[in-house]
Amino acid sequence: MKMLAVWVSSLRLKTIPLACCGIVTGNALSMAYDHKVNISIFIFSLLTAVALQVMSNLANDYGDVVKGTDKDKTIGAERGLKEGLITPQQMQFAIIFTGLIAIAFGIVLIILACHTFRDVVIFIMLGLLSMVAAILYTVGDKAYGYYGLGDLSVLLFFGYASVMGSFFLQTHHVGMYSFLPATAAGLLSVIVLNVNNIRDIDGDALYGKRTIPVRLGVLWSRYYHFALLVASIAFLSCFAFFYARDNGYAWLFLLALPLYFWNGYAVYHYRETAKLHKQLAVAIKINIFTLSLFSIGLVLG
């Protein structure tokens, strides 16, 4: 039971909703504008996204521990590999195993959703690219997460690939109106990453992990965080104004604004790392509540 708890901790289950929110948003767009959602495609889109997220979490742990980046962390990094309860070989096996599960789910998804050879090739490439990006974030000598490119990767995969990709799998076309909520979804995940990176700024700088906060410094990282919060709301507001004028429910996401104010104020004024760690959970709630309310509004409308 102890080892099971160790592995569950290493999976970082709190991040799983982040992988699902973009899928839900893309399918809500499909229901709102094409009035159809294939439940099987929706389910396997979620399963594929979750498997990729779990693989990414394990790979990130492995890469940071091997490089020593997590060595001195006392907050937010109490997982098996760091504590020596899981061996590097066991973690490698787990990464490969979850990767194979993601491939299996992805193959079923492609069979269900792709009707042309072009679509099959595109989504095979997208799936492989997602797996490579998940691994190379912290693993390897040229891990791009150590060069400040993590935010861009999160925007691309949690935003555009997740929302617009799942929308395409349901409708077989890319509506340009999906670009705005896809951008917002990506930014909402970047917000979570930014809180995490501000929290770890000292340790990351010490071990050469040049995240955006390390590059910008503490003060400008706070301004950057504030800009992310404002931009995510702005993109959803633009969508509601230009593409959902007849749907008052499209503005439901504004009910999440108190969380934005709380998070923005706390991140800007934090003095203790432990308190900032609590804002990581708030950032995750912002992502979940905002996109859930937005999706519900689309469906109700």
C-alpha positions as CSV (number, residue, x, y, z in Angstrom):
1,M,0.0,0.0,0.0
2,K,2.9,2.3,0.7
3,M,4.4,1.8,-2.7
4,L,1.0,2.3,-4.3
5,A,0.7,5.7,-2.5
6,V,4.2,6.5,-3.7
7,W,3.3,5.8,-7.3
8,V,0.0,7.7,-7.1
9,S,1.9,10.7,-5.8
10,S,4.3,10.5,-8.7
11,L,1.4,10.5,-11.2
12,R,0.5,14.0,-10.0
13,L,-3.2,13.3,-10.4
14,K,-4.1,17.0,-9.7
15,T,-2.8,17.8,-13.2
16,I,-5.1,15.4,-14.9
17,P,-8.1,17.9,-15.2
18,L,-5.7,20.2,-17.1
19,A,-5.4,17.6,-19.8
20,C,-9.2,17.1,-19.9
21,C,-10.3,20.7,-19.9
22,G,-9.1,21.5,-23.5
23,I,-10.8,18.3,-24.8
24,V,-14.1,19.2,-23.1
25,T,-13.9,22.7,-24.5
26,G,-13.3,21.5,-28.0
27,N,-16.2,19.1,-27.8
28,A,-18.4,21.8,-26.4
29,L,-17.6,24.0,-29.4
30,S,-18.5,21.1,-31.6
31,M,-21.9,20.7,-29.9
32,A,-22.6,24.4,-30.0
33,Y,-21.7,25.0,-33.7
34,D,-22.2,21.6,-35.4
35,H,-24.8,20.2,-33.0
36,K,-23.0,16.9,-32.7
37,V,-20.6,15.0,-30.5
38,N,-19.6,11.4,-31.0
39,I,-19.3,10.0,-27.5
40,S,-16.8,7.3,-28.4
41,I,-14.5,9.9,-30.0
42,F,-14.9,12.2,-26.9
43,I,-14.1,9.4,-24.5
44,F,-11.0,8.2,-26.4
45,S,-9.8,11.8,-26.8
46,L,-10.0,12.1,-23.0
47,L,-8.2,8.8,-22.4
48,T,-5.4,9.7,-24.8
49,A,-4.9,13.1,-23.3
50,V,-4.9,11.6,-19.7
51,A,-2.3,8.9,-20.7
52,L,-0.1,11.5,-22.3
53,Q,-0.3,13.8,-19.2
54,V,0.6,10.9,-16.9
55,M,3.6,10.0,-19.1
56,S,4.6,13.7,-19.2
57,N,4.4,13.9,-15.4
58,L,6.6,10.8,-14.9
59,A,9.1,12.0,-17.6
60,N,9.3,15.4,-16.0
61,D,10.1,13.9,-12.6
62,Y,12.7,11.6,-14.1
63,G,14.4,14.4,-16.0
64,D,14.6,16.8,-13.0
65,V,15.8,14.2,-10.6
66,V,18.5,12.9,-12.9
67,K,19.7,16.5,-13.4
68,G,19.5,17.2,-9.7
69,T,17.0,20.0,-10.1
70,D,14.7,18.6,-7.5
71,K,17.5,17.7,-5.1
72,D,16.9,20.6,-2.6
73,K,13.2,21.1,-3.0
74,T,11.2,20.7,0.2
75,I,7.9,21.8,-1.1
76,G,5.9,20.3,-3.9
77,A,8.3,17.6,-4.8
78,E,7.7,14.7,-2.4
79,R,7.6,11.9,-4.9
80,G,9.1,8.4,-5.0
81,L,12.0,8.9,-7.4
82,K,13.3,11.9,-5.5
83,E,13.0,10.1,-2.2
84,G,14.8,7.0,-3.6
85,L,11.6,4.8,-3.2
86,I,11.4,4.4,-7.0
87,T,14.5,3.5,-9.0
88,P,15.4,5.3,-12.3
89,Q,14.9,2.0,-14.1
90,Q,11.4,1.6,-12.6
91,M,10.5,5.1,-13.7
92,Q,11.8,4.5,-17.2
93,F,9.6,1.4,-17.4
94,A,6.6,3.4,-16.2
95,I,7.2,6.1,-18.8
96,I,7.4,3.5,-21.6
97,F,4.3,1.7,-20.2
98,T,2.2,4.8,-20.1
99,G,3.5,5.8,-23.5
100,L,2.3,2.5,-24.9
101,I,-1.1,3.0,-23.3
102,A,-1.3,6.5,-24.9
103,I,-0.4,5.0,-28.3
104,A,-3.1,2.3,-27.9
105,F,-5.8,4.9,-27.0
106,G,-4.5,7.1,-29.9
107,I,-4.8,4.4,-32.4
108,V,-8.4,3.7,-31.4
109,L,-9.1,7.4,-31.6
110,I,-7.7,7.7,-35.1
111,I,-9.7,4.6,-36.2
112,L,-12.9,6.2,-34.8
113,A,-12.4,9.7,-36.0
114,C,-10.2,9.9,-39.1
115,H,-11.8,9.2,-42.4
116,T,-9.1,10.2,-44.8
117,F,-5.4,9.2,-45.2
118,R,-4.4,12.8,-44.7
119,D,-6.2,13.1,-41.4
120,V,-4.6,9.8,-40.3
121,V,-1.1,11.0,-41.1
122,I,-1.7,14.4,-39.4
123,F,-2.9,12.9,-36.2
124,I,-0.3,10.2,-36.1
125,M,2.3,13.0,-36.4
126,L,0.6,15.1,-33.8
127,G,0.4,12.2,-31.4
128,L,4.1,11.4,-31.8
129,L,5.1,15.0,-31.5
130,S,3.1,15.2,-28.3
131,M,5.0,12.2,-26.8
132,V,8.3,13.6,-27.9
133,A,7.5,17.0,-26.4
134,A,6.4,15.4,-23.1
135,I,9.7,13.5,-22.8
136,L,12.1,16.2,-24.0
137,Y,10.7,18.8,-21.6
138,T,13.2,17.8,-18.9
139,V,14.9,14.7,-20.3
140,G,18.2,14.9,-22.2
141,D,21.0,17.3,-22.6
142,K,18.9,19.7,-24.7
143,A,15.7,19.5,-22.6
144,Y,13.7,22.5,-23.9
145,G,12.2,23.1,-20.4
146,Y,15.6,24.2,-19.3
147,Y,15.7,26.9,-22.0
148,G,12.5,28.7,-21.1
149,L,10.4,27.0,-23.8
150,G,8.0,25.2,-21.5
151,D,5.4,28.0,-21.7
152,L,5.3,27.9,-25.5
153,S,4.9,24.1,-25.4
154,V,2.0,24.3,-22.9
155,L,0.3,26.9,-25.1
156,L,0.6,24.7,-28.2
157,F,-0.4,21.4,-26.7
158,F,-2.9,22.3,-24.0
159,G,-4.4,25.0,-26.1
160,Y,-4.3,24.6,-29.9
161,A,-3.7,20.8,-30.1
162,S,-6.2,20.0,-27.4
163,V,-9.1,22.3,-28.2
164,M,-8.7,22.7,-32.0
165,G,-7.6,19.1,-32.4
166,S,-10.6,17.6,-30.5
167,F,-12.9,20.0,-32.3
168,F,-11.6,18.8,-35.7
169,L,-11.9,15.1,-34.7
170,Q,-15.6,15.7,-34.1
171,T,-16.4,18.1,-37.1
172,H,-13.6,17.4,-39.6
173,H,-13.0,21.0,-40.1
174,V,-11.2,23.8,-38.3
175,G,-13.4,26.7,-37.4
176,M,-11.4,29.9,-37.0
177,Y,-13.7,30.8,-34.1
178,S,-12.1,27.9,-32.1
179,F,-8.7,29.8,-32.2
180,L,-9.8,32.2,-29.4
181,P,-10.9,29.6,-26.8
182,A,-8.0,27.4,-27.8
183,T,-5.6,30.3,-27.0
184,A,-7.4,31.0,-23.7
185,A,-7.2,27.3,-22.7
186,G,-3.4,27.3,-23.5
187,L,-2.8,30.4,-21.4
188,L,-4.8,29.0,-18.5
189,S,-2.4,26.1,-18.4
190,V,0.6,28.4,-18.7
191,I,-0.7,30.2,-15.6
192,V,-0.4,26.9,-13.7
193,L,3.1,26.4,-15.0
194,N,4.1,29.9,-14.2
195,V,3.1,29.7,-10.5
196,N,5.0,26.4,-10.3
197,N,8.1,28.0,-11.9
198,I,7.9,31.2,-9.7
199,R,7.7,28.9,-6.6
200,D,10.8,27.0,-7.8
201,I,12.7,30.0,-9.1
202,D,15.7,29.7,-6.7
203,G,16.3,26.0,-7.2
204,D,15.8,26.2,-10.9
205,A,18.3,29.0,-11.2
206,L,20.8,27.1,-9.1
207,Y,20.7,24.1,-11.3
208,G,20.6,25.9,-14.7
209,K,16.9,25.5,-15.4
210,R,16.2,28.8,-17.3
211,T,12.5,29.0,-17.0
212,I,10.6,32.2,-17.8
213,P,10.6,33.4,-14.2
214,V,14.4,32.7,-13.9
215,R,15.0,34.7,-17.0
216,L,12.7,37.6,-16.0
217,G,13.4,37.7,-12.3
218,V,10.8,37.7,-9.5
219,L,9.2,41.2,-10.2
220,W,8.7,40.8,-13.9
221,S,7.5,37.2,-13.4
222,R,4.7,38.7,-11.3
223,Y,3.8,41.1,-14.1
224,Y,4.0,38.2,-16.6
225,H,1.6,36.3,-14.4
226,F,-0.8,39.2,-14.3
227,A,-0.7,39.5,-18.1
228,L,-1.5,35.8,-18.5
229,L,-4.6,36.2,-16.3
230,V,-5.8,39.2,-18.2
231,A,-5.1,37.6,-21.6
232,S,-7.0,34.4,-20.9
233,I,-10.1,36.4,-19.9
234,A,-9.7,38.7,-22.9
235,F,-9.6,35.9,-25.4
236,L,-12.7,34.2,-24.0
237,S,-14.5,37.6,-23.9
238,C,-13.6,38.3,-27.5
239,F,-15.1,34.9,-28.5
240,A,-18.3,35.6,-26.5
241,F,-18.6,39.1,-28.0
242,F,-17.9,38.3,-31.7
243,Y,-19.1,34.7,-32.0
244,A,-21.7,34.2,-29.4
245,R,-23.7,37.4,-29.2
246,D,-27.0,35.6,-29.1
247,N,-25.9,33.4,-26.3
248,G,-25.9,35.1,-22.9
249,Y,-24.6,31.9,-21.3
250,A,-21.4,32.3,-23.2
251,W,-20.3,34.7,-20.4
252,L,-20.7,32.2,-17.6
253,F,-16.9,31.9,-17.4
254,L,-16.9,35.4,-15.7
255,L,-18.1,33.7,-12.5
256,A,-14.5,32.5,-12.1
257,L,-13.2,36.0,-11.8
258,P,-12.9,36.0,-8.0
259,L,-10.3,33.3,-8.3
260,Y,-8.4,35.4,-10.8
261,F,-8.3,38.3,-8.4
262,W,-7.3,36.1,-5.5
263,N,-4.5,34.4,-7.5
264,G,-3.2,37.6,-9.0
265,Y,-3.1,39.4,-5.7
266,A,-1.5,36.4,-3.9
267,V,1.2,35.8,-6.5
268,Y,2.1,39.5,-6.7
269,H,2.4,39.9,-2.9
270,Y,3.7,36.5,-1.8
271,R,6.6,36.5,0.6
272,E,6.8,32.8,1.6
273,T,7.2,29.9,-0.8
274,A,4.8,27.8,1.2
275,K,2.0,30.3,0.6
276,L,2.8,30.5,-3.1
277,H,2.6,26.7,-3.3
278,K,-1.0,27.0,-2.2
279,Q,-1.7,29.2,-5.2
280,L,-0.7,26.4,-7.5
281,A,-4.0,24.7,-6.5
282,V,-5.8,27.9,-7.0
283,A,-4.3,28.2,-10.5
284,I,-5.5,24.7,-11.3
285,K,-9.0,25.6,-10.1
286,I,-9.0,28.7,-12.3
287,N,-8.3,26.5,-15.3
288,I,-11.0,24.0,-14.4
289,F,-13.7,26.4,-13.4
290,T,-13.1,28.8,-16.3
291,L,-13.2,26.3,-19.1
292,S,-16.0,24.2,-17.5
293,L,-18.2,27.3,-17.1
294,F,-17.3,28.3,-20.7
295,S,-18.2,24.9,-22.0
296,I,-21.4,24.7,-20.1
297,G,-22.4,28.1,-21.4
298,L,-21.8,27.0,-25.0
299,V,-23.9,23.9,-24.5
300,L,-26.7,25.7,-22.8
301,G,-26.8,28.3,-25.5
